[in-house]
Amino acid sequence: MFSGAQVSLYPMSDNFVGIILDAVTALDPYRNRLRIETDDISTLLVGPPDILFAAMHDLFVAAAKTGEHCVLSAAISRGCPGEPDDAICGVSPSRGQAEPLAERITAALAAVETTAETGQPTAAQFSLYVMGAGTHMDEIYGCIDFLKRSGTFDRAKNFCTRLSGDAGAVFATIREAFSRFGEPEGHVTLDITVSANSPTKA
């Protein structure tokens, strides 16, 4: 099953070029496990969701550790019927409706709880879209239940949910929302914005 993300990194600094180029080296350990293509707008990452989110996490933390205000924006998708399967994505995990919703919530909570801390305070907002499933609202409500118990839930906003906490837990929460909710082979998308070191922190 195809899974990937179009990712853009925005350091709010006069040294934005240097910050971006240094941060991109955080992707080096993933280059044999992801397909990576960059143009002047974004970087495409294609691969298994766990590796995909680990790479985005490391890219963002590398930039945020400079102390400058940094934002990562990404459109993330799995199971899109318009995308061909890609061998680098591997076999899709046995998640989704193959397991009862309550079990998936429990597993997602455990995954976030055991995530290592980075020491980087982070805020994020994201929207989950479960496509083409008659039970999509059950999946969304299940995800909301998970988010409220995740330890990173900040508040609901119009059209999205705000998270805050350590970057490790925030990215783990978003990863679990993406991977555990929706049909195993179904089309699921996320729209995420992640921020650190903002001068207007709420």
SULJO-V662856 format. One record per pair of residues at least 6 apart in sequence whose C-alpha atoms are under 7 Angstrom apart, sorted by sequence separation. I is the first residue (numbers start at 1). J is the second residue. If there is no record, write none. Layout:
{{I:J} {I:J}}
This chain:
{{37:43} {38:44} {64:70} {130:136} {147:153} {155:161} {156:162} {164:170} {182:188} {36:43} {37:44} {45:52} {63:70} {155:162} {163:170} {11:19} {36:44} {37:45} {154:162} {36:45} {153:162} {154:163} {35:45} {36:46} {153:163} {154:164} {34:45} {35:46} {152:163} {153:164} {34:46} {35:47} {60:72} {152:164} {178:190} {34:47} {152:165} {33:47} {152:169} {152:170} {150:173} {30:55} {27:55} {26:58} {27:59} {127:159} {8:41} {26:59} {127:160} {8:42} {126:160} {127:161} {143:177} {7:42} {8:43} {24:59} {125:160} {126:161} {6:42} {7:43} {23:59} {26:62} {125:161} {126:162} {6:43} {7:44} {109:146} {125:162} {6:44} {112:150} {124:162} {125:163} {143:181} {5:44} {6:45} {23:62} {124:163} {5:45} {23:63} {123:163} {124:164} {4:45} {5:46} {47:88} {48:89} {101:142} {105:146} {109:150} {123:164} {4:46} {47:89} {48:90} {122:164} {123:165} {139:181} {3:46} {4:47} {20:63} {46:89} {122:165} {139:182} {3:47} {19:63} {121:165} {122:166} {3:48} {121:166} {122:167} {3:49} {120:166} {121:167} {136:182} {119:166} {120:167} {118:166} {117:166} {118:167} {118:168} {117:168} {116:168} {130:182} {115:168} {34:88} {115:169} {13:68} {33:88} {12:68} {131:187} {11:68} {12:69} {112:169} {130:187} {131:188} {11:69} {12:70} {130:188} {11:70} {129:188} {130:189} {10:70} {11:71} {112:172} {129:189} {10:71} {112:173} {128:189} {129:190} {9:71} {10:72} {128:190} {9:72} {127:190} {128:191} {8:72} {9:73} {126:190} {127:191} {8:73} {126:191} {127:192} {7:73} {8:74} {126:192} {7:74} {125:192} {126:193} {6:74} {7:75} {108:176} {125:193} {5:74} {6:75} {124:193} {125:194} {5:75} {6:76} {124:194} {5:76} {123:194} {124:195} {4:76} {5:77} {123:195} {4:77} {122:195} {123:196} {3:77} {4:78} {122:196} {3:78} {121:196} {2:78} {3:79} {104:180} {2:79} {1:79} {2:80} {2:83} {2:84} {2:85} {1:85} {2:86} {96:180} {1:86} {95:180} {96:181} {97:182} {3:89} {96:182} {97:183} {98:184} {2:89} {96:183} {97:184} {1:89} {96:184} {95:184} {1:91} {94:184} {1:92} {79:185} {79:186} {80:187} {79:187} {78:187} {79:188} {78:188} {77:188} {78:189} {77:189} {76:189} {77:190} {57:171} {76:190} {75:190} {76:191} {75:191} {74:191} {75:192} {53:171} {74:192} {73:192} {74:193} {73:193} {72:193} {73:194} {53:175} {71:193} {72:194} {71:194} {72:195} {71:195} {70:195} {71:196} {70:196} {69:196} {70:197} {69:197} {68:197} {69:198} {67:197} {64:196} {1:185}}
